[in-house]
Amino acid sequence: MSRMNRGLRLPRVAKGIGIMSRLPAGGEDRLADLGGIGSNPGKLRARYYVPEGLKPGAPLVVVLHGCTQNAAVYDHGSGWSRLADRHGFALLFPEQARSNNPNLCFNWFNPDDVTRGRGEAASIKAMIDRMIEAHGADPARIFVTGLSAGGAMAAAMLAAYPELFSAGAIIAGVPYGCASGVAEAFECMAGGGSGDARSLAANVHGASGHKGPWPRVQIWQGSADHTVAPSNADALVRQWTELHGLRAAPARTEESGGHRRSIWTGPEGKPLVEHHAIAGMGHGTPLDPGSGEGQSGEAGPHMLDVGVSSTDEIAAFFGIAPATAAAKSRKTAPAAAGPRPRRAAAPAAEGVQATIEKALRAAGLMR
């Protein structure tokens, strides 16, 4: 079967899906094309950004865009390259092609693309190797993040190549191994692809044979996301706390307004897993473009001004930027409060097509 046929094909909205893959008026494409990759079985485009004068040995962040976006659009909205200028790290932006997936989604639901040494996962690994070779990125400080399909692919990279990454951040993503086809993908997005902690962790164990240590993981989710059910964030927490051997309840929680950060720490007190829940936020990357360090990004489709800059907080979690003022101001919830009750899974949709249309309406791609 061709890669085109394996993509999510939604002809009803084909005329409109290119809107978010173009920069807004006045927007600047700050990325360059990365050559000399070698093997590229997933047929992805490689784009990158290295701040002027960056010395060898700098950290590398791999950034994966969402559906209907491209690398330049996601960089413009999230502000990663502006943050890299301020704090000195390199960026790699793998980019999907319409020949692989008409909606520009990474094929996180296709086993051929999320298996170690194959497809899109292997292409991203080859791009990382090239950034180390050509730009002197530090192999001990490689990180990955992404939104939606990019978040699901980030989860896949952490599972397939856990020894490669120090940490990752998943925004509106899904746990690794919850889908192996298009129908299962939409069931998973609707909240039907979860499981208990042991089975979720087993999916990751089976992806590489890695015995640990495991990458640290940060998870972001809006409570009003009708495209990727919030229960997926809870499943990701179960998956990664089990891998790290952590108890179900967080070590502590911090709150500020509608932003709740739950933290699971290791023996030395370092956060190993974090869950950032944004009350009332829909499907997208949380931003705070109007204040302080949060001026990294710009609001737009699926780039949501909710007063919280995930870009800055992810970089701080990775250890490549300082903690934000907003993070410092959050109040720690009493330990006696215990873990927050898990959200119920979203109700099952009436068939795959109904689920597809519901997701597209929530994303503003059809009426």
C-alpha positions in Angstrom: 0.0 0.0 0.0 1.4 3.4 -0.9 2.2 6.0 1.8 -0.5 8.3 0.2 -3.2 5.6 0.8 -2.0 5.1 4.4 -2.5 8.8 5.2 -5.7 10.3 6.7 -7.6 11.3 3.6 -10.5 13.7 4.2 -11.5 15.1 0.8 -14.5 17.1 2.0 -12.1 19.6 3.6 -9.2 19.4 1.3 -9.8 22.9 -0.1 -9.4 24.4 3.3 -6.6 22.5 5.0 -3.8 24.6 3.5 -4.8 27.8 5.3 -2.8 27.0 8.5 0.2 25.8 6.6 1.0 29.3 5.4 2.7 32.0 7.5 0.5 35.0 8.4 1.1 38.3 6.6 4.4 39.7 7.7 5.5 36.4 9.2 9.1 35.3 8.8 10.3 31.8 7.9 13.4 31.7 10.1 14.3 28.1 9.2 16.8 26.6 6.8 16.8 23.2 5.0 19.1 20.6 6.5 21.0 18.6 3.9 23.2 15.5 4.0 20.7 13.4 6.0 21.3 10.2 4.2 18.6 7.6 4.9 15.1 9.2 4.9 12.6 6.3 4.7 9.8 8.4 5.9 10.3 11.0 3.1 10.1 13.9 5.5 11.6 17.4 5.0 14.3 18.5 7.4 14.4 22.1 8.6 16.5 23.6 11.3 17.5 26.7 13.2 20.9 27.5 14.8 21.3 30.9 16.4 24.2 33.0 15.1 27.4 32.3 16.8 26.1 29.2 18.6 29.1 27.1 19.8 29.4 23.3 19.5 28.0 21.4 22.4 24.7 23.2 22.6 21.4 21.4 23.4 19.1 20.3 20.5 15.3 20.5 20.6 13.3 18.5 18.1 10.0 20.3 17.4 7.1 18.5 15.7 4.2 20.5 14.2 0.5 19.5 14.2 -1.9 18.6 11.4 -2.4 21.3 8.7 0.7 23.1 9.9 4.3 23.2 8.6 7.5 23.8 10.4 7.7 27.5 9.8 4.1 28.1 10.9 4.6 26.2 14.1 7.9 28.0 14.8 6.3 31.4 14.2 3.4 30.6 16.5 5.3 28.8 19.3 8.3 31.1 19.2 10.9 28.4 19.6 13.5 30.0 17.4 13.2 33.3 19.3 13.7 31.5 22.6 16.7 29.7 21.1 18.2 33.1 20.3 17.9 34.2 23.9 19.1 31.0 25.6 21.5 29.4 23.1 20.3 26.0 21.7 19.7 24.4 18.3 16.4 23.4 16.8 15.4 20.6 14.4 11.9 20.8 12.7 11.0 17.6 10.8 8.2 18.5 8.4 5.5 16.3 6.9 4.7 16.2 3.2 1.3 16.1 1.6 2.5 13.1 -0.4 2.7 11.2 2.9 -0.4 12.6 4.6 -2.8 15.1 2.8 -3.5 16.8 6.1 0.2 17.2 7.0 -0.2 15.0 10.1 2.7 12.8 11.2 1.5 9.2 10.8 1.7 8.3 14.5 -1.0 5.7 14.0 0.9 3.7 11.4 3.2 1.0 12.8 5.5 1.4 9.8 6.2 5.0 10.8 6.6 4.7 14.6 8.8 1.5 14.7 12.4 1.9 15.6 14.5 1.9 12.4 11.5 2.4 10.1 9.5 5.1 8.4 9.1 8.6 9.8 10.7 7.6 13.1 13.9 6.5 11.4 13.9 9.7 9.3 13.7 11.9 12.4 16.5 9.8 14.0 18.7 10.4 10.9 18.0 14.1 11.1 19.1 14.2 14.7 22.3 12.4 13.8 22.9 14.9 11.1 22.4 17.8 13.5 25.0 16.3 15.9 27.4 15.8 13.0 27.0 19.1 11.2 26.2 21.5 14.0 27.9 19.9 17.0 24.7 19.4 19.0 25.3 17.8 22.4 24.2 14.1 22.2 23.5 14.1 26.0 21.1 17.0 25.7 18.6 16.1 23.0 14.9 16.8 23.6 11.6 16.4 21.7 8.3 18.2 21.7 5.2 18.4 19.5 1.5 19.3 19.2 -1.4 16.9 18.5 -0.2 14.6 15.8 3.3 16.0 16.5 2.7 15.3 20.2 1.8 11.7 19.4 4.9 11.4 17.2 7.0 12.9 20.0 5.6 10.1 22.3 6.5 7.6 19.6 10.1 8.9 19.4 10.5 8.7 23.2 9.3 5.1 23.0 11.3 4.0 19.9 14.5 5.8 20.8 14.4 6.4 24.6 18.2 6.3 24.9 18.4 9.3 22.6 16.4 11.8 24.5 16.9 13.4 27.9 13.3 14.6 28.1 10.2 15.2 26.0 7.1 17.3 26.1 3.8 16.2 24.6 1.0 18.7 23.9 -2.5 17.4 23.3 -1.0 14.0 22.3 -1.8 10.4 22.9 0.0 7.5 24.6 2.3 5.4 22.5 0.8 2.2 21.2 -2.9 3.2 21.5 -3.6 2.9 17.8 -2.4 0.8 14.8 -4.6 2.2 12.1 -6.9 5.1 11.1 -10.0 3.7 12.9 -8.1 3.1 16.1 -6.5 6.5 15.8 -9.8 8.3 16.1 -11.0 6.0 18.8 -7.8 6.8 20.7 -8.3 10.5 20.2 -11.8 10.3 21.5 -10.5 8.7 24.7 -11.0 5.0 23.9 -7.4 4.0 23.5 -6.2 4.1 27.1 -5.5 1.2 29.5 -4.0 0.5 32.9 -0.5 1.6 33.8 1.1 -1.8 33.3 -0.3 -2.3 29.8 0.5 1.2 28.7 4.1 0.9 29.9 4.4 -2.5 28.2 3.7 -0.8 24.9 6.8 1.4 25.4 8.9 -1.5 26.7 8.2 -3.4 23.5 9.2 -0.5 21.3 13.0 -0.7 21.8 14.0 -3.2 24.5 15.4 -0.3 26.5 15.9 -1.1 30.2 16.2 2.5 31.4 16.9 5.1 32.6 13.8 6.7 30.9 13.5 10.2 29.5 11.7 12.7 31.7 8.3 13.7 30.3 6.0 16.7 30.5 2.4 16.5 29.4 0.1 19.4 28.4 -3.6 19.3 27.9 -6.6 21.6 27.7 -9.7 20.6 29.6 -12.0 21.8 26.8 -10.1 19.9 24.0 -12.8 18.2 21.9 -10.3 17.0 19.3 -8.0 14.9 21.6 -9.9 13.9 24.7 -8.3 15.0 28.0 -8.3 11.4 29.2 -5.3 10.9 26.9 -3.2 13.1 29.1 -4.2 10.9 32.1 -3.2 7.8 30.1 0.2 9.4 29.3 0.7 10.1 33.0 0.0 6.4 33.8 2.3 5.3 31.0 5.3 7.3 32.1 4.9 7.2 35.9 4.8 3.4 35.5 8.0 3.4 33.4 9.7 5.5 36.0 8.4 3.3 38.9 6.5 6.2 40.5 3.4 6.1 42.6 0.0 7.1 41.1 -0.4 10.2 43.2 1.8 13.2 42.4 4.5 14.4 44.8 3.0 17.9 44.7 0.7 20.1 42.7 1.0 23.8 41.9 -1.8 26.1 40.8 -2.3 29.6 39.4 -5.7 30.6 38.0 -6.8 27.8 35.6 -3.3 26.3 35.3 -2.6 23.2 37.4 0.8 21.5 37.4 1.1 18.0 38.9 4.6 16.8 39.6 6.0 13.3 40.1 9.6 13.4 41.4 12.4 10.9 41.6 14.4 10.0 44.7 16.5 13.2 44.4 13.4 15.4 44.1 13.9 16.1 40.4 10.6 16.2 38.4 10.4 13.1 36.2 6.8 13.5 35.0 4.7 16.6 34.9 1.1 17.1 33.9 0.0 20.7 33.0 -3.8 21.0 32.8 -5.2 24.2 31.4 -8.8 24.8 32.4 -11.1 25.8 29.6 -8.4 25.5 26.9 -9.3 23.8 23.6 -7.0 22.0 21.1 -3.7 23.8 20.6 -0.4 25.0 22.1 -0.8 27.2 25.1 0.9 30.6 24.8 1.3 33.8 26.7 2.6 36.2 24.0 2.0 39.4 25.9 4.2 39.2 28.9 7.8 38.7 29.9 9.6 35.7 28.6 6.3 34.5 27.2 6.7 36.9 24.2 8.2 33.9 22.4 5.2 33.2 20.3 2.2 34.6 18.5 -1.5 33.5 18.8 -3.2 32.0 15.8 -5.0 28.8 14.7 -4.2 26.2 17.3 -1.8 28.6 19.0 -3.8 29.7 21.9 -3.3 32.8 24.1 -4.3 31.4 27.5 -1.8 33.3 29.7 0.6 30.3 29.9 3.6 29.9 27.7 4.2 26.2 27.2 7.2 27.0 25.1 9.0 28.7 27.9 7.9 26.2 30.5 8.9 23.3 28.4 12.4 24.8 27.9 12.7 25.3 31.6 11.7 21.7 32.2 14.3 20.6 29.7 16.9 22.7 31.7 17.8 24.9 28.8 16.1 28.1 30.0 15.3 29.6 33.4 12.0 29.1 35.1 9.4 31.7 34.1 7.9 34.3 36.5 4.5 32.6 36.2 6.0 29.2 37.2 7.6 30.8 40.3 4.3 32.4 41.3 2.2 29.2 41.3 1.1 28.1 44.8 1.7 24.6 46.0 -1.5 22.7 46.8 -1.6 21.0 50.2 -0.2 17.5 50.2 -3.3 16.2 51.9 -5.4 17.1 48.9 -4.1 14.0 47.1 -4.3 13.3 43.4 -6.9 15.0 41.3 -9.7 12.5 40.2 -9.2 11.2 36.8 -11.4 12.5 34.1 -13.9 10.0 32.5 -13.1 9.0 29.0 -15.0 10.8 26.2 -18.1 8.9 25.1 -17.7 6.7 22.1 -18.6 8.3 18.7 -21.2 6.8 16.4 -18.7 5.4 13.9 -15.4 6.5 12.6 -16.8 9.1 10.2 -18.8 10.8 13.0 -15.7 11.0 15.1 -13.7 12.5 12.2 -16.3 15.1 11.5 -16.5 16.0 15.2 -12.8 16.4 15.4 -12.6 18.6 12.3 -15.4 20.8 13.5 -13.6 21.3 16.8 -10.5 22.2 14.8 -12.4 24.7 12.7 -11.8 22.7 9.5 -15.4 22.1 8.6 -18.8 23.4 9.5 
